[in-house]
């Protein structure tokens, strides 16, 4: 089972360059419990970048760069399938 509705979709975030940014996401209820990943401008975000941490649905950027700006989507995945959240914009000025 994977419900359609995200319990908390990510919201737009505006930060100054160099500041940390947090995009929050609480995935839909599912059985098994869905895992969360993120896409930026349609491309899956890799947490191999040491500035990025994905924990408990949150995407945390330790120190934002201009290049981090873009449209982010929270992706909930379990064996049944995948659901994308509404997009949220990260603005870095």
C-alpha positions in Angstrom: 0.0 0.0 0.0 1.2 3.5 -0.7 -1.2 6.4 -0.2 -1.3 9.4 -2.5 -1.2 12.2 0.0 2.1 13.3 1.5 1.6 14.0 5.2 3.9 17.0 4.8 5.0 18.1 1.3 8.1 20.2 1.1 7.6 24.0 1.0 9.6 26.7 -0.7 12.8 27.8 1.0 14.7 31.0 0.6 18.3 31.4 2.0 21.4 33.5 1.6 24.4 31.7 0.0 26.5 30.0 2.6 23.5 29.5 5.0 22.1 26.0 5.7 18.8 25.0 4.1 16.4 22.3 5.1 13.6 20.9 2.9 11.2 18.9 5.0 9.0 16.0 3.7 6.8 13.5 5.5 5.9 10.8 3.0 2.5 9.2 2.6 1.6 6.4 4.8 2.5 3.1 3.3 3.0 -0.6 4.0 5.9 -1.2 4.0 6.9 2.3 5.3 8.2 4.2 2.2 11.7 5.4 2.0 12.4 9.0 1.0 14.7 10.3 -1.7 14.9 13.6 -3.5 15.0 14.9 -7.0 16.4 18.3 -8.0 15.2 19.6 -11.4 14.1 16.1 -12.2 17.4 14.4 -11.3 17.9 12.2 -8.2 19.9 13.9 -5.5 23.0 12.0 -4.4 23.9 12.1 -0.8 27.5 11.4 -1.8 27.9 15.2 -1.8 29.2 15.8 1.7 27.2 19.1 2.0 23.9 17.1 1.6 22.3 14.9 4.2 19.0 13.0 3.8 17.6 12.0 7.1 14.1 11.0 8.1 12.6 12.7 5.0 14.6 15.9 5.5 17.0 17.1 2.9 19.7 19.3 4.6 22.2 21.4 2.7 25.0 22.4 5.1 26.2 25.4 3.2 24.2 26.5 0.2 25.8 27.5 -3.1 24.0 29.3 -5.9 24.1 26.0 -7.8 21.8 24.4 -5.1 18.9 26.6 -6.2 16.3 24.8 -8.1 13.1 22.8 -7.9 13.1 19.9 -5.5 10.6 17.0 -5.3 10.3 14.5 -2.5 10.0 10.9 -3.7 8.4 8.2 -1.5 9.2 4.7 -2.6 8.2 1.2 -1.4 7.5 -2.1 -3.2 4.2 -0.9 -4.5 5.6 2.0 -6.4 6.7 5.6 -6.2 5.0 8.9 -5.4 6.3 12.4 -6.1 5.4 15.3 -3.9 4.4 18.7 -5.2 7.6 20.6 -6.2 9.2 23.1 -3.8 11.7 25.8 -4.8 15.0 26.5 -3.1 16.0 30.0 -3.8 19.6 31.0 -3.0 20.5 34.7 -3.1 
